[in-house]
Amino acid sequence: MASEASVDDGEYTARELMVSAAAREIADGDVAFVGMRLPLIAFQVAVSTHAPNATSVFESGVVRGDAAEGFIHTMCDLPNLNRAVSTTGMLDVMGRLARGDIDVGFLGGAEIDRYGNLNTTRVHAGERAIRLPGSGGACDIACMADRTVVLMAHEPRRFVERVEYVTSPGHGEGGDWREREGLPGGGPSALVTTKASFGFDDGELYVKSCHPGVSLDEIREDFPWDLRTRADRAGDAGGPVETTAEPTAEELELIRTFDPDGFWTR
């Protein structure tokens, strides 16, 4: 049963809601390429609830089929290595990705545009250019995973008509762009922020649900283009916008077990 707690009354944080929403993007049996921060917790919640047969793969070479016993600060922490299916190396897990074995990959970024392209390379603050960490394995995941899920703080500066630098390709220019470019993976299927959950239709971002206490107008104000909704896609311009499902009591208990001090989720 869903918890009646609200992000507004302090019963859970926006990041805990993000973890819950991200965990639901993992289906039972999925092989998930898990990155850092919130995806670390999201996989553990998923495998402990609705996806007991899911597998996690980490860029460091770790492969797990269950939740770690202990808080994970990084993918290489000892609790993540203990009882892992395998602890190999980057070559092995990137080989799995190249073979098409990864069902879902988790990504983040400094900027995202209307077609899900991500920038983690370079942005500008006024006249000042800021160099960011770059791709790591993100570009490979974006190109070859069957689908990707993007997690990002909800800030207007992150949403742009076109990213300044395409570090990790999404749906390019929309439509069949990925197919024309020869990218084997399916591209981004979801974006989860601290205010809403989004999907992609014909490669273009749309609002799937607003988080509790957040209005559609509030979300749209943060985007430089006319953002569509699920109702718009169905041809019902006046249709209601769904509210993101709140974390259940079980999910919250698990999140706080896997992140007891709220390092990632507070």
C-alpha positions in Angstrom: 0.0 0.0 0.0 1.3 3.4 -0.9 2.4 5.7 2.0 0.3 8.8 2.6 3.4 10.7 3.4 4.1 13.8 1.4 7.3 15.6 0.4 5.7 18.8 1.7 5.2 17.5 5.2 8.8 16.3 5.5 8.0 12.6 5.5 10.3 11.9 2.6 12.8 14.0 0.6 12.7 14.8 -3.1 15.7 12.6 -3.6 14.0 9.7 -1.9 11.1 10.1 -4.3 13.6 10.1 -7.2 15.1 6.9 -5.9 11.6 5.3 -5.7 10.7 6.5 -9.2 14.0 5.3 -10.6 13.7 1.9 -9.0 10.4 1.4 -10.8 12.2 1.8 -14.1 14.0 -1.5 -13.4 12.0 -4.5 -14.5 12.4 -8.0 -13.1 15.1 -9.8 -15.0 16.7 -6.5 -16.2 20.5 -6.2 -16.4 21.1 -2.6 -15.2 24.3 -0.6 -15.8 24.3 1.3 -12.5 26.2 4.5 -12.0 27.0 6.5 -8.9 24.8 8.4 -6.4 21.1 7.7 -6.5 21.2 4.8 -8.9 23.2 2.9 -6.4 20.2 3.0 -4.0 17.6 2.6 -6.7 18.9 -0.8 -7.9 19.0 -2.0 -4.3 15.4 -1.0 -3.7 14.3 -2.6 -7.0 16.1 -6.0 -6.4 14.7 -6.0 -2.8 11.1 -5.5 -4.0 9.6 -5.9 -7.4 12.7 -7.0 -9.4 14.4 -9.9 -7.4 15.9 -11.3 -10.6 17.5 -8.1 -11.8 21.3 -7.8 -12.1 23.5 -4.8 -11.6 26.7 -4.1 -13.6 29.2 -1.4 -12.5 31.8 0.3 -14.7 34.5 -0.9 -12.2 33.8 -4.5 -13.2 31.5 -5.5 -10.3 28.4 -7.6 -11.1 25.7 -8.2 -8.4 22.5 -10.1 -8.3 21.3 -8.7 -4.9 21.5 -5.8 -2.6 24.8 -5.0 -0.8 24.9 -5.5 3.0 26.0 -2.0 4.0 26.1 1.5 2.8 27.7 2.1 -0.6 29.5 5.4 -1.1 31.2 4.3 -4.3 30.8 1.3 -6.6 34.2 0.0 -5.4 33.3 0.0 -1.7 33.8 -3.3 0.1 30.0 -3.9 0.7 29.5 -3.9 -3.0 32.3 -6.4 -3.6 31.2 -8.8 -0.9 29.2 -11.7 -2.3 29.2 -10.1 -5.8 28.5 -12.5 -8.7 31.9 -11.4 -10.1 34.5 -8.7 -9.6 36.2 -8.4 -13.0 37.3 -5.2 -14.8 36.1 -2.5 -17.0 36.9 -4.5 -20.2 34.5 -7.2 -19.2 31.5 -5.0 -18.4 32.0 -2.8 -21.4 32.1 -6.0 -23.4 28.7 -6.9 -22.0 27.5 -3.5 -23.1 28.9 -3.9 -26.6 27.2 -7.3 -26.9 23.8 -5.8 -26.2 23.5 -7.5 -22.7 22.4 -4.3 -20.9 18.7 -3.6 -20.6 18.8 -0.3 -18.8 21.6 2.2 -18.0 21.4 5.1 -15.6 22.9 8.4 -16.5 23.2 12.0 -15.2 24.3 15.3 -16.8 24.7 19.0 -16.4 22.4 19.7 -19.3 19.6 17.8 -21.2 17.8 19.0 -24.3 14.4 18.3 -25.7 15.6 15.1 -27.4 17.4 13.7 -24.4 21.0 14.6 -25.5 23.2 15.0 -22.4 26.1 17.4 -21.8 28.7 16.6 -19.1 31.6 18.2 -20.9 31.3 22.0 -21.1 28.9 24.8 -20.1 29.1 28.6 -19.9 28.3 30.8 -16.9 28.1 34.2 -18.5 31.3 34.7 -20.4 33.1 32.0 -18.3 33.6 28.5 -19.8 33.4 25.7 -17.3 35.0 22.4 -18.1 33.1 19.4 -16.6 34.2 15.8 -16.0 33.3 14.5 -19.4 31.9 11.2 -20.4 33.6 8.4 -18.5 31.5 5.4 -19.7 28.3 7.5 -20.2 28.6 7.9 -23.9 29.0 4.1 -24.4 26.0 3.4 -22.2 23.9 6.1 -24.1 24.9 4.5 -27.4 24.5 0.8 -26.6 22.1 0.1 -23.7 18.6 -1.0 -24.7 17.3 2.1 -22.9 18.6 4.7 -20.5 17.1 6.5 -17.5 18.4 10.0 -16.7 18.4 11.3 -13.1 18.9 15.0 -12.6 18.1 17.9 -10.2 15.3 20.0 -11.4 17.0 23.4 -12.2 16.1 25.7 -15.2 19.8 26.0 -16.2 19.9 22.2 -16.9 17.1 22.3 -19.5 18.1 23.7 -22.9 16.7 23.6 -26.4 20.0 22.2 -27.6 22.9 21.1 -25.4 26.1 23.1 -25.8 28.1 19.9 -26.2 26.7 16.4 -26.9 28.6 14.2 -24.5 26.1 11.4 -24.5 23.6 11.2 -27.4 20.0 10.8 -26.7 17.5 10.9 -29.6 19.6 13.4 -31.5 17.1 15.5 -33.5 14.2 13.2 -32.8 12.4 10.7 -35.0 14.5 7.9 -36.4 17.8 9.8 -35.8 19.4 7.0 -33.8 18.6 4.4 -36.4 20.0 6.6 -39.2 23.2 7.2 -37.1 23.6 3.5 -36.5 23.3 3.6 -32.7 22.3 0.1 -31.5 20.7 1.1 -28.2 17.2 2.5 -27.8 18.1 5.8 -26.2 16.6 7.5 -23.2 13.2 6.3 -22.1 12.7 8.3 -18.9 14.0 11.4 -17.1 13.4 11.7 -13.3 14.0 15.0 -11.6 13.2 16.4 -8.2 9.9 17.8 -9.5 8.6 15.4 -12.1 9.0 12.3 -14.2 9.2 12.5 -18.0 9.0 10.1 -20.9 10.0 10.4 -24.6 7.7 10.2 -27.6 9.2 10.1 -31.1 12.4 11.1 -29.3 11.0 14.2 -27.7 10.7 14.8 -24.0 7.2 15.1 -22.4 5.8 15.3 -18.9 4.6 11.9 -17.6 3.8 12.9 -14.0 4.3 15.8 -11.6 5.6 15.0 -8.1 3.2 15.6 -5.2 2.8 19.3 -4.5 4.3 20.4 -7.8 2.1 22.0 -10.6 2.5 21.5 -14.3 2.8 25.3 -14.7 5.7 25.3 -12.3 7.5 22.6 -14.3 6.8 24.2 -17.7 8.3 27.5 -16.5 11.7 25.8 -16.2 11.8 24.8 -19.9 12.7 27.0 -22.9 10.3 25.2 -25.2 6.6 24.3 -25.2 6.8 21.2 -23.1 4.2 18.5 -23.9 2.4 16.2 -21.5 1.1 12.6 -21.8 -2.4 14.0 -22.4 -1.0 16.1 -25.3 0.4 13.0 -26.9 -3.0 11.3 -26.7 -4.6 14.4 -28.4 -6.4 15.5 -25.1 -4.9 18.9 -24.6 -7.1 19.5 -21.6 -6.5 16.2 -19.9 -5.2 15.9 -16.4 -1.5 15.3 -15.6 -0.8 12.3 -13.4 0.8 12.6 -10.0 4.0 10.6 -9.4 3.4 7.6 -7.1 4.8 8.3 -3.6 7.4 6.0 -2.1 5.7 3.2 -0.2 6.5 2.6 3.4 8.5 -0.5 2.4 10.5 1.5 -0.2 11.3 4.3 2.4 12.4 1.7 4.9 14.8 0.2 2.3 16.1 3.5 1.1 16.9 4.5 4.7 18.5 1.1 5.3 20.8 1.4 2.3 21.5 5.1 3.0 21.1 5.3 6.8 22.7 8.8 7.1 21.0 10.2 4.1 24.4 10.8 2.3 22.8 10.5 -1.1 19.1 11.0 -0.4 19.0 14.0 2.1 
